[in-house]
Amino acid sequence: MLSSIGNRVQKMTEGLQKEPCGRCAAMFLPLSLSTCPACMRRICSGCIIKTSAEAESLDPRRSKKESKEDTTTASIVSVCKEECADRCARQLAVRFRQVMSEQHIANVEHFLSTDSTKVFYPRPGQAVTATGATATVKRLAPLALSSMKMLGYGTIAEVGLLCVEGCTIASLVLSPQTKILCERVMPILRRHFFVTNPSESTAQDQEISQSEEEKDDSETTPPANSNSNTSSWWQSTREALSTRSSNKYASEATELALRLYYYGCNTAIERLRLAGDDSMKERRNLASDDLLDRAGCGVHIAASSWLYASRSLRPPHDTNEWGSWYASRLAQRHGYIMIACVGAGRTESALCVPSRPPIPFPAFCLVAHPHHKHAVLAIRGSATRSDWLVNTDSEPLPIFGDKNKTYWVHGGMLKAARALLDDCGLRVCLKRLANKNFSIDTTGHSLGAGVATVITALLMNEHRETKFPAPVKCIAYAAPASVDADLAHLLLGSVVSVVHHDDLIPRLSDANCAMLAKALLADDANYHARLTADKQSVKNHIKTLGKVNPMLHTRSDSFLDDNGISTGEENDRKPMKIVQEEHNLRLVPAGDILYLESKDATYSAFSGSYDELADDLGHIVVSSRAVDDHSMPALLSGLRAARWARHRLPVQRQPPIFATAVSADGRHFVPCYCCGSDPAWTSWTTDSDAARCAATHHCRACGQVVCAFCAPAADEIAGDGIGQKQTLPDLRISLPSFGYFEAVRVCRPCAFSAYTL
């Protein structure tokens, strides 16, 4: 039957004359060619690419009158790969820059006028709940998974996992924090080495894996007029990565994860051995109280958290309109007016300049205080896929320089910073605010801290060249390694980078990952000894059907040898190969570094440049706290603890008087102080007084009536689906100034400003 159909098709096409492709000139049947809507050429499928384009950029033969009458938005079309795609992308980028700049500049001009209290992001109308097929499937999917779990399939999968020895070790010893740590480190760590089979180990491999003493560890900045060293390093890295198969890539990930876990045991053993030793404190400078207060007080911590809070709105309030409104409400509680806000909602997850290739950038907001003459540009950290595209584009790029020196920064963050300043119109907005005597600050967390640092460097250089009217300051929380050592020194006095104890992100650079690769290579014997011991323990656990170990005072085999481990068998060894040497450019956190160290449950705050704190920040610390210390609540807790450790306890004050939650006539409940909504909006039942009583809370810091979403305490609120729940974060804190030494419920604005409470 298939052969007969093929014969018929062949007969139908015998009389057709082939036509050349308008781009590659190859001959094709007319049915195999399509018309490019931009240049009207007939092209083949190999010369087509899908891209976004506006109607006016498609057909050049259209009249200007038709272009003006056609008000359709950009759509996905198939055009020529090179000429037409580039032209469509350029026109879209120009249109994007025009729309974003006009909107934000208009808001700034209106704010600077007499009416400086206008709300630019009002509360949207009635939220529209999605009712399509996709939304229905999403609501039914959790029910299907719950049904499978009730039938016992989840237990069967767990038993099957325990029966596979390779998965058993990883599933039992790797904690959730360790898995996240591996996810963060793995993309960069893979550039430096991978595991090979014994049969693949050759003399060339051994030559590449030289001893650490034979390697040149010198770290100098690339030449000022050339980036050939960095580019060649990246090119060779890509070639090495492209030669790996998917199976080898997956097995290598498991191997590296286990090696990282067992290598972290060395840090844990060393800290247990040095418990109570305060000799390191004498080598570092204690941070001043002014620097500590500058990082903990003010609006910077709150501004860095607003866009995280707005993104946690549940459907159907997860749009950009609702997110911008909620972030604006939080800003108003601190006395600031939201002037610009992009990417506040969960649905707006792909922020990028529509060029070719697209330039991703993180969510941001610009706020200003009309009375204090203070403006803050806050940039959110990594939360979407496009944010991680910025993180992974870590090839260093030159930012500016002079005849003798060129300064280098993180490539993805530099592109994102220029997209915010130029394509989103923030350079003009900040310049007009500065011309009106507004002080300008930038701030952010994680990725946002890195982009804010690069923006500060760009504007500082323009101010030095008299192109920007005022100096710009930056407070970067959990700041990543984003600038070279020379630029970090140049930013002293302009940027404060806050690093919390073992936080991974400020230490995550190619140079530190290269050092970690060498350390893992040197720790090979420890890894195999510990892995062999754990494998044997798991085997015994399965053989005895999970028999519990007895409580013993000590064990004869629990003593450490001179190297910190007990010797074990070295079966199934896999030689490790260094892919690339440590390249000669190190990126570090910028400016004055405020380092919060926790030792023996006591916090200390140190300050200095990166060179002065290199012993603490010059290597990756593999521990469970490396992930937990990165969050904003943990960082704020560290700032408070460091302040209290200096006996600067909060001033005692009377607890606030709770506001009444029911109107004077007793007929209505008071709306939430933060969002202005009915407190019962987070419940499944929203019409009864019982639901409102259960959902109404009071902030222990300000005494206002708040809902569960605006004062989260790990509450479970109604999700989008039958019986679905959304677990809120836990922002409860202790308030010693009010006599609350246990963690109590506070609203988001008070939680962000809890440094002095």
Secondary structure, 3 states (H helix, E strand, C coil): CHHHHHHHHHHHHHCCCCEECCCCCCEECHHHCEECCCCCCEECHHHEEEEEECHHHCCCCCCHHHHHHCCCCCEEEEEECCHHHHHHHHHHHHHHHHHHHHHHHHHHHHHCCCCCCCCCCCCCCCCCCCCCHHHHHHHHHHHHHHHHHHCCHHHHHHHHHHHCHHHHHHHHHCCHHHHHHHHHHHHHHCCCEEECCHHHCCHHHHHHCCCHHHCCCCCCCCCCCCCHHHHHHHHHHHHHHHCCCHHHHHHHHHHHHHHHHHHHHHHHHHHHHCCCCCHHHHHCEECCHHHHHHHHCCCHHHHHHHHHHHHCCCCCCCCHHHHHHHHHHHHHCCCCEEEEEECCCCCCCCCEECCCCCEECCCEEEEEECCCCEEEEEECCCCCHHHHHHHHCCCEEEEEECCCCEEEEEHHHHHHHHHHHHHCCHHHHHHHHHHCCCEEEEEEECHHHHHHHHHHHHHHHHHHCCCCCCCEEEEEECCCCCEEHHHHHHCCCCEEEEEECCCCHHHCCHHHHHHHHHHHHHCHHHHHHHHHHHHHHHHHHHHCCCCCCCCCCCCCCCCCCCCCCCCCCCCCCCCEEECCCCCCCCEECCCEEEEEEEECCEEEEEEECCCCCHHHHCCCCCCCHHHHCCCHHHHHHHHHHHHHHCCCCCCCCCCCCCCCCECCCCCCECCCCCCCCCHHHHCCCCCCHHHHHHHCEECCCCCCEECCCCCCECCEEECCCCCCEEECCECCEEEHHHCEEEEECCCHHHHHCHHHC
